[in-house]
């Protein structure tokens, strides 16, 4: 067992004298003295890095009983692990590019920034790269490096943390129950928003986990309410367009189906999709289905599309998809496309009620001019009035 080194916690007479001397300085002189001391620190840092570079070149650490430069800096010179790493990186950069010692001494480059730049410096780029990095913080230098040496975005992923502090790895036990690592690439705008949110939440917590969870709670409430009518304080529906379920119906169906696609196969296997969920009518409104919750269900996009193909036919659905794509690419033709879609639905509704296709088509064509302004329900009433004599 190693023993702790005995140190004195009482300041020496020299230290007391130095502190007393500073207390006697005026504000301006104290400020100036600090600036001079900092300049001395920079020069001392550059001087020490030069020594480390030469010690490393001669491999003196082995002769002195250290296993590596890192061991020498930590055990021999009493540096922290981080300072040791940065000092060695700076020393090895100085061996190839001595100009970095001048930049360290002048304060145009700090040791942290040099350690970031060191792995990227070459004979071809070091002059331009050092000039662009001069005077910048570590964060600024990282931006410079990202511009010079861009990397692809990391994939979105959620991983359990492995024990032992050696980093995340999938397929191993989590660090603790319910704890995961979440990381993704972000732009400057999102970074600024996160920092702003941290500042607004600083009276509670600045931890990203707390900030992000609060933000997601608000987003989930907003989207659940908007898409499914989910709310703690439901209000009476103000009515909807024919063929569209009301908020109460959407809310009831969403809660009943557990926010999951409710499609079940003949063998009893239920779809587990919880993304791209859509409200689907069990019996299509075009063939007489109602808008109430009893005629609604939650389907994922794939099962909704599959059900539509079985009800209306593959060709009909694929044509509707092409029509929707054309509508998006040509907004000026959107009204005409919507009118044609109403006519198709009207024709389908009439034939499903027993009218012959020829007479249903004739009635639909007579109402073509009104299809742009009337709802499908109103068109159906007009068509029935034409087809069924009073």
N, C-alpha and C positions, 0 to 999 in steps of 0.2 A: 504494500500500500504506500503510495507516494505521500510525503508530508507537505503541508502548505508552507509557503515561504513566509517567514516572519517579516512584517513591515511595520514601520512606525506611522501612526495616524496623526501624530502631532507635528505641525509645521516646524521646520528648523529656523534658526535665527536668520539665515540668509533669506529664506522664503518670507519670513515676517517683514524683513527690511524691504523686500521687493514689493510686497503688498502695500506697506506703509507709504512707500515712495509713490505708488500709483494713486493712493488716496489723496496725496498732496497736490496732484496735477490738476490744472484747470480742465474744464470740459473739452476745450479745443486741443490742448496739449495731449490729453488722454486719447482723443480720437486720432490725432496724428501719430502718436506712439503705437497705437494698435495697427495702423496702416503700415508703419515701418516693420513692426514685428511680423506681420503677414508676409511682407516682401522677403524678410529673412527666412520665413518658413518655406516659401516657394524655392528660394535658392538652395536651402538645406535639402529639400526634397529632390531637386535636380542633382545635387551633389551626391546624395545617398544612392539614387538610381544609377549614377555613373559608376559608383563603387560596386554596386551589385552586378552591373554588367561585366565589369572586369573580373570580379570573383567568379561569376558564372563561366566566363571564357576560360579561366585558368582551372576551373573545377576544384577550387580550394575547399569547398564545403566538405568533401569526402575526407580530405586530410585532417580537417578540424573535427571530425567525428559526427557529422550530420549526414543523414541519408539522402538529403535532397536540398535544393535551394529553399523549398517551402519549409522544410524542417528547420533549416538555419534561420529563416526570417521569423518563424513563430517561436521556436525555443531559444535561439541564440539572440535575436534582436527584440523579442517580446512584442512582435506585431500581432494584431488580430488576424484571423484567417483571411478575411476579406482584404485587409491592407497588404498582407503577404502576397496574395494572388495578384493584386493590381501592381504592386511594386515589381514583381518578377516579370509580369507581362510588359511593363514599361521598360525594364532593364533590357529585355531581349529585343524590344523594338529599337531601343537606343543603339544597340550594337550594329544594326543594319542602317539606321537612319539617325545619326547623331544630332540632327537638327531638333529632335523632340526635346533634348535637354535644354536647349535655348528657349523653347516654347514653355517648358515647365518652369524655368527660372523667371521668365517674364510674366507668367500668369495667363498667357494666351491659351494654355492647355493645362488641364488638371489631370491628376493621375487616373481618376475614374474614367475620364473621357479617353485617355491614351490606351487604357486597357480594353476599351470597346473597339478602338480603331486598329489596335495592333494586329489582330489576325487578318485584316483586310489590306494592310499596307504593302505595296509592291514598289519596285524601282520605277515602274511606269506611272503609278497613280499617286504616290505619296505626297508630292508637292501640292497638287490640286486638292487632294482630299484633306490634307492638314490645313490648308488655307481656308477651305470651306468650314471646317470644324472649329477653327480658332474662335475663342470667345463664347462658345456655346455651352450650355449646360449638358448634362448627360442625356436628358430627354431630347434636347435639340440635336445632339450628335446621333442619337438613334434614328431620328427622322432623316438626317443626312445619309446615314448608312442604308436606310430603307429605300431612299431614292436611288442611290448608287447600285445597291444590290437587292432589288425587289424579290420578295418571296411570295409564293402562292398562298392564298387564304387557307387557314387550317379548316378541316371539315368540322361541322357542328357535331358534337358528341357529348354524351354523358357517361362517365366511367366511375366505377367504384374505386376508392383509394386503397392502395395496398398498405399493409402495416410495415413498420420499419423505416418509414421516411425516405424510401428510395424511388418515389414517384408513382404515378398511376399505372395500372396495368389491368386490362380486362380479364375477366375469367378468374379472379382471385377474390379472397374474402375482403369485404369493405373494411375501411379503417374502424368504423363503428356502424351500428345499425342505422340505416336510413341516411347515411352521409355519402355524398357523391361529389365528384369534380365535374364542373360544367365550364367549358371554354369555347369561344368562337371569335372570329375576326370581326373587328368593328372599325368604322370610319371615324373621322375627326368629329363629325356632328354627333354621333352616338356617344363618343367619349365625353364631349362637352355636356351632353344631357345627363349622363351618369354623374359627372362631377357636380353639376347644378343640383341634381336631386340629392346628392350627398350633403351639399351645403344646406338645402332646405330641411333635410332630415337630421341635421347635426344635433338638434336638441333632444333627439331620440337615440339615434345611432348612425354612424357613418359607414358601418359595415355594408359591403356590397350585397351580401345575402339578404340583409334586412331591407335595404332600399329596393332591390329588384323584386323581392317577394311582395312588398307593399304595392309596387307599380303593377305587377301582374295581377294582384287581387282586383285592383281598379279596372284593369283592362278586361279581365274575365267577366266582371260584373257588367261592364258596358256592352261587350259583344254578346254575352248570353241574353241580355235584355233586348238588344237590337235584333238578333237573329231568331231567338226562341221565345221572347217575351218573359224570360225568367226574371223575377223580381220578388223582393220580400213584401212589397206593397202593391199587389195587382190592382189595376184599375179597370173599370168597365170599358169594354171595347167600343170604339167609335165607329165600327163598321169597316168593312173591307170591300175591295172590288170582287165581283163574281169570279169564282175559281181560285181565290186566294184565302187561305185560312186566317182566322183572326188571331190576335195575340193569346187569348185564353186557350184556343185550340192548340196552338203551337207549344205553349207552355205545358199543357197537360200531356201532350204526346211526348215531348222531350223528357219530362220527368218520368212518365210511365215506362218509356223504353230505356231509361237509364243512361241517356247521353251516349248511346251506342247504336250502331246499325242493328236493326231487329230481324234481319233476314235469317231464316232458319232453313237448312236443307231438309230434304226428305228423310235423311238419316238422323236428323236431330241436331246437327252441328250449326251453331249460331255464328254469324259473322262477328268478329271482334273489332271491326274498324271503329275508331272514335274520331277520325279526321275526315274532312270533306263530307260532313253529314248534311243531308238535305231532307226537307219535309216532302213526303210522297203521299199521294192519294191512293188508297187501297183500290178503290174503283175510280178510274179517271173521270174528272169532271166533264170531259168531252162525251162520255157515254152515260152520263146521269149520276155520277158520284157527287156526294155533298162535300161541304167544307168543314164539317164538324170533326171533333177529335176522334169519334168512332170510325171515321173513314180516313184517318191519318196514321202515319207511321214514320219512324226515322229510318232512312236508308242512306247508305254511303253512296257516293256518286256512281260507283260501278254497278251496284245493285239497282239503283234508280234507273240508270240507262238501260240495263238489261230488262227490267220490268216494262219500260216504255217500248222496247223493241217487240216484246211479246204481245203487248196490247195493241200497238198501232202498226207493227210491221217494221222490219229492219230498213227497208227502203225509205219509208216515210220519216223515220227518226233520223237517218243519215242525211236526208234532204234538209231536215230542220237544222241539223248541225251546220251544214254548208251555208244555209240561209243566215244563220246567226253569225257565222264568220264573215260573210259578205256584208252584213249589217254593220259589224264592227269596223270593217275596212272602209265602208262608204256610209258615213252618218246621214248624208242627204237622202239616201234611199231607205232609211230606217222606217219611215211612215208607210211607204208602199209595201215593204217586207212584212210589217206587222199586219197590214190589211190582208195580204195574201195568206198569212198564217191563220187569221181569224176565219177566212173563207174555207180553208182546208178543215179547220176544226168544226165549222158549221156543217159542212158536207158530211163529215164523219158522224156528227151528232144526229143529223136527219136520217141517214141510212141506218144507224143503230136503232132508231125508233120505228123502223119498218117501212119507211118511204123508199120507193124505187130510186135507183141511182140517177136515172134520167130526169125524173121530176125534181129530185133534190138538187141536182146540178143546175137545172133551169132556175129554181128559186134562188140559189146561191148567186148565180150570175146577175139576176135582177137587183140583188142587194150589194153588188160589188162597189158601187159608188159610195154607199153609206158605210162600208166596212172600215174606212179611215176614222170616222167620227163616233160610231156606236160601239158599245161593248158587245162581247160575244153573247151575253144573255139577251140583250136587246135585239140583236140580229136574229137569234133563235125565235123570239116571239114574233118578229116580223115575218120570218120564213113560215112559221106555223100558220099565220094568218093568211098567207098566200096559198098554202097547200090544203088547208082545211076550210071548206066553205062555211060561212056562218049558218 
